[in-house]
Amino acid sequence: MSMLEKLRGHLPEPCLEGKTIWTDGEWRSARHGSTFTNVSPIDGSRLFDVARGMGEDVDAAVASARAAAPAWHAIGGAARARVLRAFAAEIRGASASLGLAETIDAGRPIALTGASGPQRAADLVEFYAGLADKLSGRVYDMPAGQSASMVREPYGVIAAITPWNYPLANALTKLAPILACGNTVVMKPAEQTPLVTMILPELLRKAGLPDGVVNVVTGLGQEAGAALVSHRDVAKISFTGSTQTGRRIAALAGEHLKGVVLELGGKSALIVFDDADIDRAADAAVFTSFMNQGQTCTSCNRIIVQRNVLDEFLTRCRAKLARIRFGDPLDPTTQVGPVVSKQQMERIERLTDGIVPVPLDLDCFRPTDGGYFVKPLIAVDFDPESAFARTEIFGPAMSIRTFDHDAEAFRLANDTEYGLAGSCWTSSLARAEMAKSSIQAGVIWINCVHVLTPAVPVSGHKSSGIGIEYGVDAIEQYMRVKSVVTLAGGWTSPFA
Ligand code: ADP
């Protein structure tokens, strides 16, 4: 059965015919009839042609979101919370379809996309449902006869532009807080992985969301994406993607003086001290470097290990890597699938070209025919100034450097333009405290990695972003502040 056949019954029928733009509660083709081809990384097969939305499609989607905004805000937080809770239940009910769509489109194994992925996504939506009816402003202490208060209001229309890795999680990380406080949305999924976003409108409608509150424009970044960023009725941009594109978006948004929330790239470090549980540290290093073929922005694949434990650590990493099941992501026993696209595969190959790999036992590496697989790589001996060492590779590559003294470990960890995440392995409380204060990053994991809940905020430092994702703090970015001052006794002009 072809990949497209497998998807039948899981995606809305109009989408399979190229009507992938959702505005005003209807699926539509692009106004100019343009399309682009969507390909599965599992076998390189063409899935179907997706609408290539441009300026006019963006105009229609923004108009739909703008028209729906006042009523969505006016129903109040408790009613919005009910819709979001019902949406979370719909996500859980649709986990088979969401999982299949993500696996066929992005190559992430079905064991992860089909169960835990939608579960976590639903948890996140419920977290923001819980905040929707608890939003409040402030009242200030004023002299008698005067009152002053501050209210928070939604902006109106927000653009949510998402990347190709983790398409469900990234879409909902934006959608949930944006909707909870009463904004409406135009979503622009990545051109490589638009399928998951095609399932969401039906789930939202079943949950009771009025038409027009969420709109989807499929298309290319420089076309639909850029048109959204510069649209005069889009008040704020929430973007997750590469630092390079984030810079471009921030510049364009700056011209139009609108705010941005940017979650960008990373090149995070995992420090292993000699007093650490070396076996667990090796587990963490292998997991963070190779899960999702390394296509995770918070991956801590820049390993910094104390010289006297390098041999033991490396031996354990090699043994653990040899047991990971790389292969067909539709096989429920597979742990790591292909990378997202041919272009990404070639980019990784370019960045790792000439790097001398540590010898690995790769019997467990079983690529599918035509699939975009990249062999995992561990490197110890490389130029620290090379593109391999400095660039976010977004592929299955672990680099290892050694240190002798604690200060050197933290210096190496911070020797990057990025500051998204970090992980530190030690049994010393003093070293753990040093890691907390020394590593310049938005989230630091001590003796663990990738442990997050919807309540824990992540905010990229340095070139890893502007703004916050997750947690109570994220929702405030999608509301603006309005202060109101009242004088009971009549105002007298200073000119009088
Ligand atoms: P990558 O480089 O890894 O493919 P990007 O960061 O370029 O990823 O893309 C992330 C998202 O940003 C995608 O939805 C993409 O279409 C969109 N995008 C790319 N370029 C622009 C742009 N100039 N303006 C707005 N959105 C863009």
Boltz pocket constraint, residues with backbone or C-beta under 6 A from the ligand:
constraints:
  - pocket:
      binder: B
      contacts: [[A, 161], [A, 162], [A, 163], [A, 164], [A, 188], [A, 189], [A, 190], [A, 191], [A, 219], [A, 220], [A, 221], [A, 222], [A, 224], [A, 225], [A, 226], [A, 229], [A, 240], [A, 241], [A, 242], [A, 243], [A, 245], [A, 246], [A, 248], [A, 249]]
      max_distance: 6.0
